[in-house]
Amino acid sequence: MGADVDRILGLTGVTRQQCADPAMRFDAVVENDLWRAAVEVTGEVHLGLRIAKHIKLGALGAYEYLIRNSTTAQEAFEQAARYIEVVDDRARIELLTEGERAVVRFALNDGQPFQPESIECLFAALVVVIGEELPQTELVEVRFAHARLGDQAAYDRVFECPLVFGAPHGELVLPAAALASNLRQADPGLARVLEAHVKQLLDRRPESDPFLERFRRALATGLPTGAFGLDALAKVLHLSSRTLRRRLDDHGTSYKAMLEALRRELALHYVGEGALPPDEVATRLGFSDPSTFYRAFKRWTSETPAKYRKRHGGG
């Protein structure tokens, strides 16, 4: 697209060397910051949809080839779900049924929303894969948990099926009968070799810290209800407040730092998406009053929520 890549990276603190390292893994805050910076620099509201057009075959390595060499569509989705942590520690994939429909649901383990550009890019890329591997299958519906980012026509050109925005989950909906369809290039023998390799990749990946993950999930769950104080979180985690402080300190962080990071991540998502008024965002993030949230947002971005929302296409 001719965008200034160094400026995008500079806005997020990510280096070219990190991007060039195939073993490098970024956490959720960095990933979301990269999307936001890329939208800001390119000025492209539909950045996720545009990037999906340029994703090359095999971009996800052995994980992708394992899925493509599965015998049936159902096996492919099951393998994708089984080994998703190879490419995303936070995500999960669920295969569900709704009568004569099959629903492929994408969710995050902490219950928080995907960055809109991220899930749009993923779904647009999957539409291409489904078209290649199951050419006779037409999507019944695509559901996004976020509000529409821009022109409806841009979505229609990519998905060519009914779309739902503001749904409870991000989901692809297919005819249930499609699950029994054979993939075009299925090679069971190669799939077995690839699965062994993917298992090795999963075993070698850097482990996320289970304690910090549990703490973050408890914090995210408690924010909207007000039950996110240190004492309340300690009770949820079956620890004393003193022990919880010490455990966080042992992990090189603190309650205040974790709270600040999570609030910032969610604030940028909600405000940038534009589906909720700032006062409601403040409530969801556990701020005692909107003015406190506005000051925090200005500290994080040097902008008011209204200005940030307008610049990111949220209206």
C-alpha positions in Angstrom: 0.0 0.0 0.0 3.1 2.3 0.1 2.6 3.0 3.8 5.4 4.2 6.1 6.1 0.9 7.8 8.8 2.4 10.0 6.3 4.9 11.4 3.8 2.2 12.1 6.5 0.2 14.0 7.7 3.4 15.7 4.2 4.1 17.1 4.2 0.6 18.8 7.8 0.1 19.8 8.2 -3.0 17.6 11.3 -3.4 15.5 11.9 -4.8 12.1 14.2 -7.4 13.6 11.4 -8.7 15.8 9.1 -8.9 12.8 11.7 -10.9 10.9 12.1 -13.5 13.7 9.8 -16.4 13.0 9.9 -17.5 16.6 8.9 -14.0 17.9 5.5 -13.8 19.7 3.7 -10.5 20.5 1.2 -10.1 23.3 -2.4 -8.8 22.8 -1.6 -5.2 23.7 1.2 -5.0 21.0 -0.9 -6.8 18.4 -3.8 -4.4 18.9 -1.5 -1.4 18.9 0.0 -2.5 15.6 -3.5 -2.6 14.0 -4.4 0.8 15.4 -1.1 2.3 14.2 -1.5 0.8 10.8 -5.0 2.2 10.4 -3.8 5.6 11.6 -0.8 5.7 9.2 -2.7 4.3 6.1 -6.0 6.0 6.8 -7.6 2.8 5.6 -10.8 2.0 7.5 -11.1 -1.5 5.9 -7.4 -2.3 6.5 -8.2 -5.9 7.7 -10.1 -6.7 4.5 -7.4 -5.2 2.3 -4.5 -7.1 4.0 -6.4 -10.4 3.7 -6.2 -10.1 -0.1 -2.4 -10.3 0.1 -1.9 -13.1 2.5 0.0 -15.8 0.7 -0.6 -19.5 0.7 1.3 -21.1 3.6 1.6 -17.8 5.6 0.8 -19.8 8.8 3.3 -22.5 8.0 2.8 -26.1 9.2 -0.4 -25.1 11.1 -2.1 -24.0 7.8 -0.8 -26.9 5.8 -2.1 -29.4 8.4 -5.6 -27.8 8.1 -5.5 -27.8 4.3 -4.5 -31.5 4.2 -7.2 -32.7 6.5 -9.6 -35.1 4.8 -12.9 -33.3 5.5 -14.0 -29.8 6.4 -15.0 -31.0 9.9 -11.6 -32.5 10.4 -10.0 -29.3 9.2 -11.9 -27.1 11.7 -11.2 -29.6 14.5 -7.5 -29.5 13.8 -7.6 -25.7 13.6 -9.2 -25.7 17.1 -6.9 -28.3 18.5 -3.7 -26.5 17.6 -4.8 -22.8 17.6 -2.3 -22.0 20.3 0.6 -22.6 17.8 -0.4 -19.2 16.3 -2.4 -17.5 19.1 -2.2 -18.2 22.8 -5.4 -16.3 23.6 -7.8 -17.7 21.0 -10.1 -20.6 20.8 -12.2 -22.1 18.0 -15.4 -23.9 18.6 -17.5 -25.9 16.1 -21.2 -25.8 16.9 -24.4 -26.7 15.2 -27.6 -24.7 14.8 -30.1 -27.1 13.1 -28.9 -27.5 9.6 -26.2 -24.9 10.1 -22.6 -25.4 11.2 -21.1 -22.5 13.2 -17.4 -21.9 13.5 -16.9 -19.6 16.5 -13.8 -17.6 17.2 -13.3 -16.2 20.8 -10.7 -15.1 23.2 -10.1 -17.1 26.4 -10.4 -14.0 28.6 -13.8 -13.1 27.2 -12.6 -9.8 25.7 -13.3 -8.8 22.1 -11.0 -9.2 19.1 -9.6 -6.0 17.6 -12.1 -5.4 14.7 -9.4 -5.2 12.0 -7.9 -8.5 13.2 -11.0 -10.6 13.1 -12.1 -9.0 9.8 -8.7 -9.9 8.3 -9.0 -13.5 9.6 -12.5 -14.0 8.3 -11.7 -12.5 4.9 -8.7 -14.8 4.6 -10.8 -17.8 5.6 -13.3 -17.0 2.9 -10.5 -17.3 0.4 -9.4 -20.7 1.9 -13.0 -22.0 2.0 -13.4 -21.0 -1.7 -10.2 -22.8 -2.6 -10.8 -26.0 -0.6 -14.6 -26.3 -0.7 -15.5 -24.5 -4.0 -19.1 -25.8 -3.8 -19.8 -24.4 -0.4 -21.4 -21.0 0.1 -21.3 -19.2 3.5 -24.7 -18.8 5.1 -23.8 -15.9 7.3 -20.8 -14.1 8.8 -21.2 -12.6 12.3 -19.0 -9.9 13.8 -19.1 -8.9 17.5 -18.1 -5.3 16.6 -19.9 -2.5 14.8 -19.4 -2.0 11.1 -16.2 -0.1 10.5 -17.1 1.5 7.1 -18.8 1.1 3.8 -21.2 -1.9 3.7 -20.3 -2.5 0.0 -16.7 -3.2 1.0 -17.9 -6.1 3.2 -20.3 -7.3 0.6 -17.6 -7.6 -2.0 -15.5 -9.8 0.2 -18.1 -12.1 1.9 -21.0 -12.2 -0.6 -23.4 -13.4 2.1 -25.6 -11.9 4.9 -23.6 -10.1 7.5 -24.4 -9.4 11.2 -22.6 -6.7 13.2 -22.8 -6.4 17.0 -23.4 -10.2 17.4 -22.5 -11.9 20.6 -19.5 -13.7 19.0 -17.4 -13.7 15.8 -18.7 -16.6 13.7 -18.7 -18.1 10.3 -21.9 -20.0 9.4 -21.9 -22.8 6.8 -24.4 -25.5 5.8 -24.0 -28.4 8.2 -23.7 -30.7 5.3 -20.5 -29.0 4.2 -18.7 -30.5 7.1 -18.7 -33.9 5.4 -17.2 -32.4 2.2 -13.7 -33.5 1.2 -11.0 -30.9 1.0 -9.6 -30.5 -2.5 -6.0 -31.2 -1.8 -6.3 -33.5 1.2 -3.4 -35.8 1.8 -3.9 -37.9 4.9 -0.3 -39.2 4.9 1.1 -35.7 4.7 -1.4 -34.6 7.4 0.0 -37.1 9.8 3.6 -35.9 9.3 2.4 -32.3 9.6 0.5 -33.0 12.8 3.6 -34.5 14.4 5.5 -31.3 13.5 2.8 -29.0 14.8 2.8 -30.9 18.1 6.5 -30.2 18.4 5.9 -26.5 17.7 3.3 -26.5 20.4 5.6 -28.1 22.9 8.4 -25.7 22.1 6.4 -22.5 22.2 7.0 -20.1 25.1 4.6 -20.8 27.9 2.3 -18.0 29.0 2.3 -17.6 32.7 -0.8 -19.3 34.1 -0.9 -17.2 37.2 -0.9 -13.9 35.3 -3.4 -15.2 32.8 -5.8 -16.2 35.6 -5.3 -12.8 37.3 -6.0 -11.0 34.0 -9.1 -13.0 33.4 -10.4 -12.2 36.9 -9.6 -8.6 36.5 -11.3 -8.4 33.1 -14.4 -10.1 34.6 -14.5 -7.8 37.6 -14.2 -4.5 35.8 -17.8 -4.0 34.6 -19.2 -5.1 38.0 -16.9 -3.2 40.2 -15.4 -6.3 41.8 -11.9 -5.7 40.7 -10.2 -4.4 43.9 -7.2 -6.3 45.2 -9.2 -7.9 48.0 -12.0 -9.0 45.6 -9.5 -10.5 43.1 -7.6 -12.2 45.9 -10.9 -13.9 47.0 -11.6 -15.0 43.4 -8.1 -16.5 43.1 -8.3 -18.1 46.6 -5.4 -16.1 47.9 -4.9 -13.6 50.7 -4.4 -10.0 49.5 -0.9 -10.1 50.9 -0.1 -13.2 49.0 -1.5 -11.8 45.8 0.6 -8.7 46.1 3.7 -10.8 46.6 2.9 -13.2 43.7 2.5 -10.2 41.4 5.7 -8.7 42.6 7.5 -12.0 42.0 6.3 -11.9 38.4 7.7 -8.4 38.0 4.4 -6.5 37.9 1.8 -5.1 40.2 -2.0 -4.8 40.6 -1.8 -1.2 39.5 0.3 -2.0 36.4 -2.0 -4.8 35.3 -5.1 -2.7 35.9 -3.6 0.2 33.9 -2.6 -2.0 31.0 -5.9 -3.8 30.7 -7.9 -0.6 31.0 -5.8 1.0 28.3 -6.2 -2.0 25.9 -10.0 -2.1 26.4 -10.4 1.7 26.2 -8.7 1.9 22.9 -10.8 -0.9 21.5 -14.1 0.4 22.7 -13.5 4.0 21.8 -11.9 3.2 18.5 -14.8 0.9 17.5 -17.3 3.6 18.2 -20.2 1.3 19.3 -20.4 2.6 22.9 -20.6 6.2 24.2 -17.5 7.2 26.3 -19.5 7.3 29.5 -20.5 3.7 29.1 -16.9 2.8 28.3 -15.9 4.4 31.6 -18.5 2.3 33.4 -17.3 -0.9 31.7 -13.8 -0.2 32.7 -14.7 0.4 36.4 -14.0 4.1 36.6 -15.9 5.9 39.4 -16.9 8.8 37.1 -16.5 9.7 33.4 -14.1 12.6 34.2 -11.6 10.2 35.7 -11.8 8.0 32.5 -11.4 11.1 30.3 -8.2 12.1 32.1 -6.8 8.6 31.9 -7.6 8.4 28.2 -5.9 11.7 27.5 -2.8 10.4 29.4 -2.8 7.2 27.2 -3.3 8.8 23.8 -2.8 12.6 24.2 -6.3 12.9 22.7 -9.9 13.1 23.9 -12.1 10.0 23.4 -14.1 12.0 20.8 -11.1 13.0 18.8 -9.6 9.5 18.9 -12.9 7.9 17.9 -13.3 10.3 14.9 -9.7 9.7 13.8 -10.3 5.9 13.8 -13.5 6.0 11.9 -15.8 5.3 14.8 -18.1 8.3 14.2 
